Amino acid sequence: MYNKTKPRNNQQAFNRVWRYFIIDGHNQCMSESRKEGCAYRGDKRGEGCAVGCMMPNRMANEADKYDASGILTIWDKMPSVGKWFYKVDKDLLDSLQTAHDYNSFNERKLTMLSDVAKRFKLKIPKR
């Protein structure tokens, strides 16, 4: 996980997600215990979703208590999330989460994350 420090800006947040899914090769995080399947922190090996992989474990686990809630809802319900991501655009986090939650994310993650980078004028990290 890339959650030891708060992301300092949009580019750093995107770089963390890119590294987690593209460079390190993690797949979509799915939870067997949640109704909707996706989770900020998964059931196995502590994996995370596109937003959850940037959160400390305790925060991600607390966010999962709000079953199937998107980052915009979690941001409002958990002040700690707003403090953690205060230098990152909420719309970027929502776009990363939306891309991750798409059914064919594992097959199309490179394209989907590249599209998010273009939309927010971010650079694709070098491998």
N, C-alpha and C positions, 0 to 999 in steps of 0.2 A: 504494500500500500504506500501511497505517496501522500501521507497525511500527518507528517510530523510537524509541519509548519503551515500557516495560513497561506493560500495563494496570494501573491502580491498584486496581480493584475490579470487581465483576460488572457494574455499570452501564456503566462505561467500556468494558469488553470488548464488551458487547452493542451499545453505541453505535457502536463501530468496525465491527462486522459489519453493522449496520443501514445505516450510511452507505455501506459498500462495495457491498452488494447492492441496497439499495432506493433510496438517493439517487443514487449514482453509476451504478447500473444494470448492474453486473457480473453475468454469468451464472455458473452452476455451473462450477467449474473441473474440467476433465477432461484427463487425460493420455493421449496416444496411445501412449506408451512403457511405461506400467505395465499390469500384468495386469488390475487391477480398475478402471482408468479414472480414479478420483478421485486427486488429488494435493494435497499441501500447497502446492506451487508448480507451476503448470502448465508445459507445454512452450512455450506461446506467450505473448509479452508479459509474462512474469513474473506472471501472475495467480495468485491463491491461493484455497484453499477457506475455509470459515468460520473455521477455526482458523489456517490458513496465512497468511491475509491480515493476521493480527496478529503474525506472526513475522518476524524479520529474515531476509533472503534466505538467508544461510549456514545458519541453523538449519532453515529450511523445506526446503532442498535436502538437508540431512543426514537429516531425518525421512523424506524420500521414499526413502531407501535401504532403509528397512524396509518393503518392498513391501506396500501395502494395510493398514498397521497403523493402528488407531484411536488417538486421542489418549491414552487411558489406558495403552496399551502403550508409546507413544512417551515419555510422561511417565516411565515406569519405566526405559526403556532409555537415555534421554538426560537426564542431570541438568540440563543447560542449559535444558531445557523447563520443568522444575519451578521453576527459579530465575526464569525469565522470567514465568511465570504464577502465581507463588506467592500472589498476592493475589486470584486468581480461582478460584471453585469448579470443581473438576474435572468435576462433574456438569453444570455449565452448558456447559463446553467440549464435553463429550460430546454434549449435547443439540443444540448448534449444529451440530456435525459431522454428527450423525445426520440432522438436518433437511436440511442441505446435500446429503447423499449420497442422499437420496430421489429416485427417478426423475423425478418431476414438479416438482422444486424450482423450475425457472425459471418455470413457470406459476403456482406457488402460494407463491412465496417470501414475499410479504407476509403471508399467512395463517400460514405455518409459523413465521416468525420472531416474529410476534405471539403465537402460542401458546407459544413458548419464553419470551417476556417475561412472560406471565401466570403460567406455571408457577413462575418464579423471582422473581415480584413486582417486575419491572423496568418502568421507564417507557419508552414508545415515544418516541424522539426526534422533535422537530419537524423538518419539512423545511425 
